[in-house]
Every structure is written in structure tokens, then in C-alpha cells.
Amino acid sequence: MLKEAADHLNIDPDYLMALASHESSWLNDHNFGLNNLFGVTNAGKRNLSYSSLGKSVEYWVKNFGERVRDSKNMEAFIHGLRHNGPNAYNSEDAKYDEKLRNQYKTIIKRKPK
């Protein structure tokens, strides 16, 4: 699902993997039960619930995908999330950019060679 979404947005799927693994805490029990791959909330309040993981990806692409379309590197992806659109993505966490960078590095380290 993430590969298809990334292909549609013309971005590296590892960017979406980093975002999803960070936001859903590697799809922990809470987010798994909600089928909420990206930990999306209702304006910072309760997490949204989806009928499937695929639906959560569709929602994210529809609502946030244009912010990151054609990002050529992780910095552009983060900038798109945080500065494109009417509201900054996760504006509550001052260290959010750093956390996403670190998560991306973790994804790259774990990739099979």
C-alpha cells in the first residue's frame, strides 16, 4: 500500500514508511485496532478510525499527499508536511522534524541489502 501511494505521489516509499512507523508507533495495538497507519487525529484530539489500513492510506494521500508530491529527499518531504497547506503537520512537537529524520535513518538501516 505504501509503495503504491509513494508511486502515485512520485516519492520514495521510505519517506512514507518513516512517517507511518513514527506516527503509528510501528502500528502499535492502539493504532492497529483503529486501522490508523499514520496516527491521524481529529485536529490533534482523538485518533481517527478506518475500516481498513488501505482506507487510512487513501485518506492520508487525499488529505496530505499533495503537500509532499515530488519530494526528492527527506528534507523536502518534511518541509512539505510542515509548511505546505493551511496547517502545519504536527505543529505541537518542536522536535518533530528531528524525530522524522531519525525514523527515516532507522528505516534505511533496517532495509535488507
The first five atom37 places (N, CA, C, CB, O) and aatype in JSON, in Angstrom:
{
  "aatype": [12, 10, 11, 6, 0, 0, 3, 8, 10, 2, 9, 3, 14, 3, 18, 10, 12, 0, 10, 0, 15, 8, 6, 15, 15, 17, 10, 2, 3, 8, 2, 13, 7, 10, 2, 2, 10, 13, 7, 19, 16, 2, 0, 7, 11, 1, 2, 10, 15, 18, 15, 15, 10, 7, 11, 15, 19, 6, 18, 17, 19, 11, 2, 13, 7, 6, 1, 19, 1, 3, 15, 11, 2, 12, 6, 0, 13, 9, 8, 7, 10, 1, 8, 2, 7, 14, 2, 0, 18, 2, 15, 6, 3, 0, 11, 18, 3, 6, 11, 10, 1, 2, 5, 18, 11, 16, 9, 9, 11, 1, 11, 14, 11],
  "atom_mask": [
    [1, 1, 1, 1, 1],
    [1, 1, 1, 1, 1],
    [1, 1, 1, 1, 1],
    [1, 1, 1, 1, 1],
    [1, 1, 1, 1, 1],
    [1, 1, 1, 1, 1],
    [1, 1, 1, 1, 1],
    [1, 1, 1, 1, 1],
    [1, 1, 1, 1, 1],
    [1, 1, 1, 1, 1],
    [1, 1, 1, 1, 1],
    [1, 1, 1, 1, 1],
    [1, 1, 1, 1, 1],
    [1, 1, 1, 1, 1],
    [1, 1, 1, 1, 1],
    [1, 1, 1, 1, 1],
    [1, 1, 1, 1, 1],
    [1, 1, 1, 1, 1],
    [1, 1, 1, 1, 1],
    [1, 1, 1, 1, 1],
    [1, 1, 1, 1, 1],
    [1, 1, 1, 1, 1],
    [1, 1, 1, 1, 1],
    [1, 1, 1, 1, 1],
    [1, 1, 1, 1, 1],
    [1, 1, 1, 1, 1],
    [1, 1, 1, 1, 1],
    [1, 1, 1, 1, 1],
    [1, 1, 1, 1, 1],
    [1, 1, 1, 1, 1],
    [1, 1, 1, 1, 1],
    [1, 1, 1, 1, 1],
    [1, 1, 1, 0, 1],
    [1, 1, 1, 1, 1],
    [1, 1, 1, 1, 1],
    [1, 1, 1, 1, 1],
    [1, 1, 1, 1, 1],
    [1, 1, 1, 1, 1],
    [1, 1, 1, 0, 1],
    [1, 1, 1, 1, 1],
    [1, 1, 1, 1, 1],
    [1, 1, 1, 1, 1],
    [1, 1, 1, 1, 1],
    [1, 1, 1, 0, 1],
    [1, 1, 1, 1, 1],
    [1, 1, 1, 1, 1],
    [1, 1, 1, 1, 1],
    [1, 1, 1, 1, 1],
    [1, 1, 1, 1, 1],
    [1, 1, 1, 1, 1],
    [1, 1, 1, 1, 1],
    [1, 1, 1, 1, 1],
    [1, 1, 1, 1, 1],
    [1, 1, 1, 0, 1],
    [1, 1, 1, 1, 1],
    [1, 1, 1, 1, 1],
    [1, 1, 1, 1, 1],
    [1, 1, 1, 1, 1],
    [1, 1, 1, 1, 1],
    [1, 1, 1, 1, 1],
    [1, 1, 1, 1, 1],
    [1, 1, 1, 1, 1],
    [1, 1, 1, 1, 1],
    [1, 1, 1, 1, 1],
    [1, 1, 1, 0, 1],
    [1, 1, 1, 1, 1],
    [1, 1, 1, 1, 1],
    [1, 1, 1, 1, 1],
    [1, 1, 1, 1, 1],
    [1, 1, 1, 1, 1],
    [1, 1, 1, 1, 1],
    [1, 1, 1, 1, 1],
    [1, 1, 1, 1, 1],
    [1, 1, 1, 1, 1],
    [1, 1, 1, 1, 1],
    [1, 1, 1, 1, 1],
    [1, 1, 1, 1, 1],
    [1, 1, 1, 1, 1],
    [1, 1, 1, 1, 1],
    [1, 1, 1, 0, 1],
    [1, 1, 1, 1, 1],
    [1, 1, 1, 1, 1],
    [1, 1, 1, 1, 1],
    [1, 1, 1, 1, 1],
    [1, 1, 1, 0, 1],
    [1, 1, 1, 1, 1],
    [1, 1, 1, 1, 1],
    [1, 1, 1, 1, 1],
    [1, 1, 1, 1, 1],
    [1, 1, 1, 1, 1],
    [1, 1, 1, 1, 1],
    [1, 1, 1, 1, 1],
    [1, 1, 1, 1, 1],
    [1, 1, 1, 1, 1],
    [1, 1, 1, 1, 1],
    [1, 1, 1, 1, 1],
    [1, 1, 1, 1, 1],
    [1, 1, 1, 1, 1],
    [1, 1, 1, 1, 1],
    [1, 1, 1, 1, 1],
    [1, 1, 1, 1, 1],
    [1, 1, 1, 1, 1],
    [1, 1, 1, 1, 1],
    [1, 1, 1, 1, 1],
    [1, 1, 1, 1, 1],
    [1, 1, 1, 1, 1],
    [1, 1, 1, 1, 1],
    [1, 1, 1, 1, 1],
    [1, 1, 1, 1, 1],
    [1, 1, 1, 1, 1],
    [1, 1, 1, 1, 1],
    [1, 1, 1, 1, 1],
    [1, 1, 1, 1, 1]
  ],
  "atom_positions": [
    [[0.81, -1.19, 0.0], [0.0, 0.0, 0.0], [0.85, 1.26, 0.0], [-0.92, 0.0, 1.19], [0.58, 2.21, -0.74]],
    [[1.88, 1.27, 0.82], [2.73, 2.46, 0.88], [3.49, 2.66, -0.42], [3.72, 2.35, 2.05], [3.67, 3.79, -0.87]],
    [[3.93, 1.57, -1.04], [4.64, 1.67, -2.32], [3.72, 2.27, -3.39], [5.15, 0.27, -2.78], [4.15, 3.14, -4.15]],
    [[2.48, 1.81, -3.45], [1.53, 2.35, -4.43], [1.28, 3.83, -4.18], [0.2, 1.58, -4.38], [1.25, 4.63, -5.12]],
    [[1.09, 4.21, -2.92], [0.87, 5.61, -2.57], [2.1, 6.45, -2.94], [0.56, 5.76, -1.07], [1.97, 7.54, -3.5]],
    [[3.28, 5.93, -2.63], [4.51, 6.65, -2.95], [4.68, 6.8, -4.46], [5.73, 5.92, -2.35], [5.05, 7.87, -4.94]],
    [[4.4, 5.75, -5.2], [4.48, 5.84, -6.66], [3.52, 6.9, -7.19], [4.18, 4.48, -7.31], [3.88, 7.68, -8.08]],
    [[2.3, 6.93, -6.66], [1.3, 7.91, -7.06], [1.78, 9.33, -6.79], [-0.02, 7.65, -6.33], [1.51, 10.24, -7.58]],
    [[2.49, 9.52, -5.69], [2.98, 10.85, -5.3], [4.38, 11.15, -5.82], [2.98, 10.97, -3.8], [4.9, 12.25, -5.62]],
    [[4.98, 10.17, -6.5], [6.33, 10.34, -7.04], [7.35, 10.64, -5.94], [6.34, 11.45, -8.1], [8.14, 11.58, -6.03]],
    [[7.29, 9.82, -4.88], [8.24, 9.96, -3.77], [8.79, 8.59, -3.4], [7.55, 10.63, -2.53], [8.25, 7.56, -3.82]],
    [[9.84, 8.59, -2.64], [10.45, 7.36, -2.15], [9.52, 6.74, -1.09], [11.88, 7.64, -1.54], [9.12, 7.43, -0.16]],
    [[9.18, 5.46, -1.21], [8.29, 4.83, -0.22], [8.87, 4.84, 1.19], [8.0, 3.41, -0.63], [8.12, 4.74, 2.16]],
    [[10.18, 4.96, 1.32], [10.78, 5.01, 2.65], [10.36, 6.26, 3.41], [12.29, 4.95, 2.54], [10.34, 6.24, 4.65]],
    [[10.02, 7.34, 2.71], [9.53, 8.54, 3.39], [8.2, 8.24, 4.08], [9.37, 9.72, 2.39], [7.99, 8.62, 5.23]],
    [[7.32, 7.54, 3.36], [6.02, 7.18, 3.95], [6.19, 6.15, 5.06], [5.08, 6.64, 2.87], [5.48, 6.2, 6.06]],
    [[7.12, 5.23, 4.88], [7.38, 4.23, 5.92], [7.87, 4.92, 7.19], [8.41, 3.19, 5.43], [7.46, 4.56, 8.29]],
    [[8.74, 5.9, 7.04], [9.25, 6.63, 8.2], [8.11, 7.37, 8.9], [10.35, 7.62, 7.79], [8.0, 7.34, 10.13]],
    [[7.28, 8.04, 8.13], [6.16, 8.77, 8.71], [5.19, 7.81, 9.39], [5.44, 9.58, 7.63], [4.79, 8.04, 10.54]],
    [[4.8, 6.75, 8.7], [3.83, 5.81, 9.25], [4.37, 5.11, 10.5], [3.44, 4.77, 8.19], [3.65, 4.97, 11.49]],
    [[5.61, 4.68, 10.47], [6.16, 3.98, 11.63], [6.31, 4.91, 12.83], [7.52, 3.36, 11.29], [6.12, 4.49, 13.97]],
    [[6.63, 6.17, 12.56], [6.71, 7.14, 13.66], [5.32, 7.46, 14.21], [7.41, 8.43, 13.19], [5.09, 7.39, 15.42]],
    [[4.42, 7.82, 13.33], [3.09, 8.28, 13.76], [2.25, 7.17, 14.38], [2.36, 8.86, 12.58], [1.45, 7.45, 15.28]],
    [[2.4, 5.95, 13.93], [1.58, 4.86, 14.48], [2.36, 4.02, 15.5], [1.09, 3.96, 13.34], [1.87, 3.0, 15.96]],
    [[3.55, 4.45, 15.84], [4.41, 3.7, 16.76], [4.58, 2.26, 16.27], [3.84, 3.72, 18.19], [4.35, 1.3, 17.01]],
    [[4.98, 2.16, 15.0], [5.13, 0.86, 14.35], [3.82, 0.07, 14.41], [6.28, 0.05, 15.01], [3.81, -1.14, 14.66]],
    [[2.73, 0.77, 14.17], [1.38, 0.2, 14.16], [1.11, -0.55, 15.47], [1.2, -0.75, 12.94], [0.77, -1.73, 15.48]],
    [[1.28, 0.19, 16.56], [1.06, -0.4, 17.89], [-0.39, -0.87, 18.05], [1.42, 0.61, 19.0], [-1.22, -0.64, 17.16]],
    [[-0.69, -1.5, 19.15], [-2.03, -2.07, 19.36], [-3.13, -1.04, 19.2], [-2.12, -2.69, 20.75], [-4.16, -1.32, 18.59]],
    [[-2.92, 0.15, 19.73], [-3.94, 1.2, 19.65], [-4.22, 1.57, 18.19], [-3.49, 2.45, 20.44], [-5.38, 1.56, 17.77]],
    [[-3.19, 1.9, 17.43], [-3.38, 2.3, 16.04], [-3.79, 1.13, 15.15], [-2.11, 2.93, 15.5], [-4.53, 1.33, 14.18]],
    [[-3.31, -0.07, 15.45], [-3.71, -1.25, 14.69], [-5.21, -1.47, 14.81], [-2.94, -2.49, 15.16], [-5.89, -1.75, 13.82]],
    [[-5.72, -1.36, 16.01], [-7.15, -1.53, 16.24], [-8.0, -0.51, 15.5], [0.0, 0.0, 0.0], [-9.16, -0.76, 15.18]],
    [[-7.41, 0.65, 15.24], [-8.12, 1.72, 14.53], [-7.85, 1.66, 13.02], [-7.71, 3.08, 15.08], [-8.42, 2.43, 12.26]],
    [[-6.97, 0.75, 12.6], [-6.5, 0.72, 11.2], [-5.92, 2.08, 10.8], [-7.66, 0.34, 10.24], [-6.11, 2.54, 9.68]],
    [[-5.24, 2.7, 11.74], [-4.74, 4.06, 11.55], [-3.23, 4.03, 11.34], [-5.11, 4.96, 12.75], [-2.46, 4.2, 12.28]],
    [[-2.83, 3.82, 10.12], [-1.41, 3.65, 9.79], [-0.59, 4.91, 10.05], [-1.27, 3.24, 8.36], [0.59, 4.81, 10.37]],
    [[-1.2, 6.09, 9.9], [-0.46, 7.34, 10.05], [-0.77, 8.05, 11.36], [-0.77, 8.25, 8.9], [-0.34, 9.2, 11.54]],
    [[-1.49, 7.42, 12.28], [-1.79, 8.05, 13.56], [-2.56, 9.35, 13.4], [0.0, 0.0, 0.0], [-2.43, 10.25, 14.23]],
    [[-3.37, 9.47, 12.36], [-4.12, 10.7, 12.08], [-5.15, 10.93, 13.17], [-4.8, 10.64, 10.69], [-5.85, 10.01, 13.6]],
    [[-5.22, 12.18, 13.62], [-6.17, 12.56, 14.66], [-7.19, 13.55, 14.12], [-5.43, 13.17, 15.87], [-7.06, 14.06, 13.01]],
    [[-8.19, 13.8, 14.91], [-9.17, 14.82, 14.6], [-8.68, 16.13, 15.2], [-10.6, 14.43, 15.14], [-9.01, 16.46, 16.34]],
    [[-7.88, 16.86, 14.42], [-7.32, 18.15, 14.85], [-6.58, 18.03, 16.18], [-8.44, 19.19, 14.98], [-6.75, 18.86, 17.08]],
    [[-5.75, 17.0, 16.29], [-4.93, 16.82, 17.48], [-5.66, 16.17, 18.64], [0.0, 0.0, 0.0], [-5.08, 15.98, 19.71]],
    [[-6.91, 15.82, 18.44], [-7.69, 15.18, 19.51], [-7.67, 13.68, 19.3], [-9.15, 15.71, 19.54], [-6.59, 13.1, 19.12]],
    [[-8.79, 13.02, 19.33], [-8.88, 11.56, 19.22], [-8.39, 11.07, 17.86], [-10.32, 11.1, 19.45], [-8.58, 11.72, 16.83]],
    [[-7.75, 9.91, 17.88], [-7.3, 9.3, 16.63], [-8.51, 8.88, 15.79], [-6.4, 8.08, 16.92], [-9.52, 8.43, 16.32]],
    [[-8.37, 9.04, 14.48], [-9.41, 8.61, 13.56], [-9.35, 7.09, 13.41], [-9.25, 9.31, 12.19], [-8.31, 6.47, 13.62]],
    [[-10.47, 6.52, 13.04], [-10.58, 5.09, 12.82], [-11.0, 4.84, 11.37], [-11.59, 4.44, 13.81], [-11.8, 5.59, 10.82]],
    [[-10.44, 3.79, 10.77], [-10.73, 3.47, 9.37], [-11.18, 2.01, 9.29], [-9.48, 3.71, 8.48], [-10.89, 1.2, 10.17]],
    [[-11.9, 1.7, 8.21], [-12.38, 0.33, 8.04], [-11.27, -0.63, 7.61], [-13.5, 0.31, 7.01], [-11.43, -1.84, 7.72]],
    [[-10.15, -0.08, 7.13], [-9.0, -0.91, 6.74], [-7.75, -0.05, 6.7], [-9.24, -1.58, 5.34], [-7.83, 1.18, 6.69]],
    [[-6.59, -0.7, 6.69], [-5.34, 0.05, 6.55], [-5.31, 0.78, 5.23], [-4.12, -0.88, 6.67], [-4.83, 1.91, 5.14]],
    [[-5.82, 0.13, 4.18], [-5.87, 0.76, 2.86], [-6.66, 2.05, 2.88], [0.0, 0.0, 0.0], [-6.28, 3.02, 2.22]],
    [[-7.76, 2.08, 3.63], [-8.58, 3.3, 3.73], [-7.8, 4.41, 4.44], [-9.9, 3.01, 4.48], [-7.96, 5.59, 4.11]],
    [[-6.97, 4.04, 5.41], [-6.18, 5.07, 6.09], [-5.14, 5.67, 5.14], [-5.49, 4.48, 7.33], [-4.86, 6.87, 5.19]],
    [[-4.56, 4.82, 4.28], [-3.6, 5.32, 3.29], [-4.32, 6.22, 2.28], [-2.89, 4.13, 2.57], [-3.83, 7.29, 1.94]],
    [[-5.49, 5.78, 1.8], [-6.26, 6.6, 0.86], [-6.58, 7.97, 1.47], [-7.58, 5.89, 0.46], [-6.42, 8.99, 0.81]],
    [[-7.02, 7.98, 2.72], [-7.34, 9.25, 3.4], [-6.11, 10.14, 3.46], [-7.89, 8.97, 4.83], [-6.18, 11.33, 3.17]],
    [[-4.98, 9.56, 3.86], [-3.77, 10.35, 4.01], [-3.34, 10.94, 2.66], [-2.63, 9.5, 4.6], [-3.02, 12.13, 2.58]],
    [[-3.34, 10.13, 1.62], [-2.94, 10.61, 0.29], [-3.87, 11.74, -0.15], [-2.96, 9.46, -0.74], [-3.41, 12.76, -0.66]],
    [[-5.15, 11.56, 0.04], [-6.13, 12.58, -0.38], [-5.95, 13.89, 0.39], [-7.57, 12.05, -0.18], [-6.06, 14.97, -0.19]],
    [[-5.67, 13.8, 1.68], [-5.63, 14.99, 2.53], [-4.25, 15.6, 2.73], [-6.2, 14.66, 3.83], [-4.14, 16.78, 3.07]],
    [[-3.21, 14.81, 2.54], [-1.86, 15.31, 2.8], [-0.88, 15.07, 1.66], [-1.33, 14.67, 4.04], [0.2, 15.66, 1.63]],
    [[-1.24, 14.21, 0.73], [-0.32, 13.8, -0.32], [0.24, 14.93, -1.17], [0.0, 0.0, 0.0], [1.42, 14.91, -1.52]],
    [[-0.6, 15.9, -1.51], [-0.12, 17.0, -2.36], [0.95, 17.83, -1.68], [-1.26, 17.89, -2.76], [1.76, 18.48, -2.35]],
    [[0.98, 17.81, -0.38], [1.99, 18.56, 0.35], [3.4, 18.01, 0.08], [1.7, 18.52, 1.86], [4.39, 18.75, 0.15]],
    [[3.47, 16.72, -0.22], [4.78, 16.08, -0.36], [5.07, 15.57, -1.77], [4.89, 14.94, 0.61], [6.13, 15.02, -2.02]],
    [[4.12, 15.76, -2.68], [4.29, 15.27, -4.06], [5.64, 15.72, -4.62], [3.13, 15.76, -4.96], [6.03, 16.87, -4.46]],
    [[6.32, 14.79, -5.28], [7.59, 15.04, -5.95], [8.75, 15.41, -5.02], [7.41, 16.13, -6.96], [9.75, 15.96, -5.47]],
    [[8.64, 15.12, -3.73], [9.75, 15.38, -2.8], [10.94, 14.52, -3.22], [9.34, 15.08, -1.32], [10.82, 13.31, -3.36]],
    [[12.07, 15.16, -3.41], [13.26, 14.45, -3.89], [14.16, 13.92, -2.78], [14.07, 15.36, -4.77], [15.05, 13.12, -3.04]],
    [[13.91, 14.37, -1.55], [14.68, 13.88, -0.42], [13.84, 14.04, 0.85], [16.04, 14.65, -0.29], [12.76, 14.64, 0.82]],
    [[14.32, 13.5, 1.95], [13.56, 13.53, 3.2], [13.35, 14.95, 3.69], [14.26, 12.71, 4.26], [12.3, 15.26, 4.26]],
    [[14.31, 15.81, 3.49], [14.15, 17.21, 3.92], [12.99, 17.88, 3.18], [15.45, 17.99, 3.68], [12.22, 18.61, 3.8]],
    [[12.87, 17.64, 1.89], [11.76, 18.2, 1.12], [10.44, 17.61, 1.59], [11.96, 17.95, -0.4], [9.43, 18.31, 1.67]],
    [[10.43, 16.33, 1.89], [9.23, 15.66, 2.4], [8.79, 16.3, 3.72], [9.49, 14.14, 2.59], [7.62, 16.64, 3.89]],
    [[9.72, 16.46, 4.64], [9.41, 17.08, 5.94], [8.93, 18.51, 5.74], [10.64, 17.06, 6.87], [7.94, 18.92, 6.35]],
    [[9.61, 19.26, 4.9], [9.21, 20.64, 4.64], [7.78, 20.68, 4.09], [10.19, 21.32, 3.65], [6.98, 21.52, 4.49]],
    [[7.48, 19.78, 3.17], [6.14, 19.73, 2.6], [5.08, 19.45, 3.66], [0.0, 0.0, 0.0], [4.02, 20.08, 3.66]],
    [[5.36, 18.53, 4.55], [4.41, 18.22, 5.62], [4.2, 19.41, 6.54], [4.89, 17.02, 6.42], [3.08, 19.7, 6.96]],
    [[5.29, 20.08, 6.85], [5.25, 21.1, 7.89], [4.88, 22.48, 7.39], [6.58, 21.16, 8.56], [4.44, 23.32, 8.18]],
    [[5.06, 22.74, 6.09], [4.89, 24.12, 5.62], [3.95, 24.28, 4.43], [6.2, 24.67, 5.26], [3.67, 25.41, 4.03]],
    [[3.46, 23.22, 3.87], [2.51, 23.31, 2.76], [1.12, 23.05, 3.28], [2.87, 22.32, 1.62], [0.92, 22.16, 4.11]],
    [[0.17, 23.79, 2.82], [-1.2, 23.58, 3.26], [-1.58, 24.56, 4.35], [0.0, 0.0, 0.0], [-0.75, 25.32, 4.84]],
    [[-2.86, 24.54, 4.72], [-3.37, 25.53, 5.67], [-2.83, 25.37, 7.09], [-4.86, 25.47, 5.7], [-2.74, 26.36, 7.82]],
    [[-2.49, 24.17, 7.5], [-2.0, 23.92, 8.86], [-0.73, 23.09, 8.8], [-3.07, 23.22, 9.72], [-0.6, 22.18, 7.98]],
    [[0.2, 23.41, 9.69], [1.42, 22.62, 9.76], [1.09, 21.24, 10.28], [2.47, 23.3, 10.66], [0.26, 21.08, 11.17]],
    [[1.73, 20.23, 9.72], [1.55, 18.86, 10.17], [2.24, 18.71, 11.51], [2.12, 17.84, 9.13], [3.43, 18.99, 11.63]],
    [[1.51, 18.27, 12.53], [2.01, 18.08, 13.88], [2.75, 19.33, 14.39], [2.95, 16.87, 13.92], [3.95, 19.28, 14.66]],
    [[2.02, 20.42, 14.5], [2.61, 21.69, 14.94], [2.89, 21.74, 16.44], [1.69, 22.82, 14.56], [3.5, 22.69, 16.91]],
    [[2.46, 20.74, 17.19], [2.64, 20.73, 18.65], [4.03, 20.3, 19.09], [1.62, 19.83, 19.27], [4.46, 20.63, 20.2]],
    [[4.74, 19.57, 18.25], [6.01, 18.96, 18.65], [7.17, 19.72, 18.0], [6.05, 17.46, 18.26], [7.4, 19.61, 16.79]],
    [[7.9, 20.47, 18.8], [9.01, 21.27, 18.29], [10.14, 20.4, 17.72], [9.56, 22.16, 19.4], [10.94, 20.88, 16.91]],
    [[10.22, 19.15, 18.13], [11.28, 18.25, 17.67], [10.79, 17.28, 16.61], [11.86, 17.48, 18.84], [11.46, 16.29, 16.32]],
    [[9.64, 17.56, 16.02], [9.03, 16.65, 15.06], [9.94, 16.4, 13.85], [7.71, 17.2, 14.59], [10.1, 15.25, 13.44]],
    [[10.52, 17.45, 13.3], [11.4, 17.29, 12.13], [12.54, 16.33, 12.45], [11.96, 18.66, 11.68], [12.84, 15.42, 11.68]],
    [[13.17, 16.55, 13.58], [14.29, 15.7, 14.01], [13.84, 14.25, 14.21], [14.91, 16.24, 15.31], [14.55, 13.32, 13.83]],
    [[12.67, 14.06, 14.78], [12.15, 12.71, 15.01], [11.91, 11.99, 13.68], [10.85, 12.77, 15.82], [12.23, 10.81, 13.54]],
    [[11.35, 12.71, 12.7], [11.13, 12.09, 11.38], [12.45, 11.76, 10.69], [10.3, 13.01, 10.49], [12.58, 10.7, 10.08]],
    [[13.43, 12.66, 10.79], [14.75, 12.38, 10.21], [15.34, 11.11, 10.83], [15.72, 13.57, 10.44], [15.84, 10.24, 10.12]],
    [[15.26, 11.01, 12.14], [15.81, 9.84, 12.83], [15.06, 8.57, 12.46], [15.76, 10.04, 14.34], [15.66, 7.51, 12.3]],
    [[13.74, 8.67, 12.32], [12.96, 7.5, 11.93], [13.34, 7.05, 10.52], [11.45, 7.8, 12.01], [13.45, 5.86, 10.25]],
    [[13.54, 8.01, 9.64], [13.96, 7.7, 8.28], [15.31, 6.97, 8.29], [14.05, 8.99, 7.43], [15.5, 5.99, 7.57]],
    [[16.23, 7.45, 9.11], [17.54, 6.79, 9.23], [17.38, 5.36, 9.72], [18.46, 7.58, 10.19], [18.08, 4.46, 9.26]],
    [[16.46, 5.15, 10.65], [16.17, 3.81, 11.16], [15.65, 2.91, 10.04], [15.16, 3.86, 12.31], [16.06, 1.76, 9.92]],
    [[14.75, 3.44, 9.22], [14.19, 2.68, 8.09], [15.32, 2.27, 7.15], [13.12, 3.52, 7.33], [15.38, 1.11, 6.72]],
    [[16.19, 3.2, 6.82], [17.29, 2.92, 5.9], [18.22, 1.87, 6.48], [18.08, 4.2, 5.59], [18.66, 0.97, 5.76]],
    [[18.53, 1.95, 7.78], [19.4, 0.96, 8.43], [18.8, -0.44, 8.41], [19.68, 1.38, 9.87], [19.53, -1.42, 8.28]],
    [[17.49, -0.54, 8.53], [16.81, -1.84, 8.62], [16.54, -2.47, 7.26], [15.51, -1.68, 9.36], [16.16, -3.64, 7.19]],
    [[16.72, -1.72, 6.19], [16.45, -2.27, 4.87], [17.43, -3.39, 4.54], [16.52, -1.17, 3.82], [18.63, -3.27, 4.78]],
    [[16.93, -4.45, 3.98], [17.85, -5.52, 3.53], [18.77, -4.99, 2.45], [17.06, -6.75, 3.0], [18.38, -4.16, 1.63]],
    [[19.98, -5.49, 2.46], [20.94, -5.02, 1.45], [21.03, -5.99, 0.31], [22.32, -4.83, 2.06], [21.79, -5.77, -0.63]]
  ]
}
